[in-house]
């Protein structure tokens, strides 16, 4: 049997991206204003990449196949 589950959380993805970017950039030891500029650019870049799977930055659709025992994240295009 296959079925789809749509997950929605308006802040989860953006918070996770910001936390990951903060950790990575803070470890670089850049001056404050330079670090902020790098963080903004990286957050945008990662968010754009995640648009492949997240619709509107908050909807994620997964398909579970109980016969194959798999769980697959579907692309945002498949959610429309």
GICOR-V573357 format. One record per backbone hydrogen bond with DSSP energy under -0.5 kcal/mol. NH is the residue of the N-H (numbers start at 1). CO is the residue of the C=O. E is the energy in kcal/mol with one decimal. If there is no record, write none. Layout:
nh:NH co:CO e:E
nh:NH co:CO e:E
//
This chain:
nh:3 co:64 e:-2.1
nh:5 co:62 e:-2.7
nh:7 co:5 e:-0.6
nh:7 co:60 e:-3.5
nh:9 co:58 e:-1.7
nh:13 co:9 e:-0.6
nh:15 co:11 e:-2.7
nh:16 co:12 e:-2.3
nh:17 co:13 e:-2.6
nh:18 co:14 e:-2.4
nh:19 co:15 e:-2.5
nh:20 co:16 e:-2.2
nh:21 co:17 e:-2.7
nh:22 co:18 e:-2.7
nh:23 co:19 e:-2.3
nh:24 co:20 e:-2.1
nh:25 co:21 e:-2.9
nh:26 co:22 e:-2.8
nh:27 co:23 e:-1.4
nh:28 co:25 e:-1.4
nh:29 co:25 e:-0.6
nh:29 co:26 e:-1.1
nh:30 co:25 e:-0.6
nh:35 co:31 e:-3.1
nh:36 co:32 e:-2.2
nh:37 co:33 e:-1.7
nh:38 co:34 e:-2.3
nh:39 co:35 e:-2.7
nh:40 co:36 e:-2.5
nh:41 co:37 e:-2.0
nh:42 co:38 e:-2.6
nh:43 co:39 e:-2.8
nh:44 co:40 e:-2.0
nh:45 co:41 e:-2.3
nh:46 co:42 e:-2.8
nh:47 co:43 e:-2.5
nh:48 co:44 e:-2.5
nh:49 co:45 e:-1.7
nh:50 co:46 e:-2.3
nh:51 co:47 e:-0.9
nh:51 co:48 e:-0.5
nh:52 co:49 e:-1.7
nh:53 co:50 e:-1.8
nh:54 co:50 e:-2.8
nh:55 co:53 e:-0.5
nh:55 co:59 e:-2.2
nh:57 co:54 e:-0.5
nh:58 co:55 e:-1.8
nh:59 co:55 e:-2.3
nh:60 co:7 e:-2.6
nh:61 co:53 e:-0.5
nh:62 co:5 e:-2.8
nh:63 co:72 e:-2.8
nh:64 co:3 e:-3.1
nh:65 co:70 e:-2.5
nh:66 co:1 e:-2.8
nh:66 co:64 e:-0.6
nh:69 co:65 e:-1.2
nh:70 co:65 e:-1.8
nh:72 co:63 e:-2.5
nh:74 co:61 e:-3.0
nh:74 co:72 e:-0.5
nh:76 co:52 e:-2.9
nh:78 co:75 e:-0.9
nh:79 co:76 e:-1.3
nh:80 co:77 e:-0.8
//
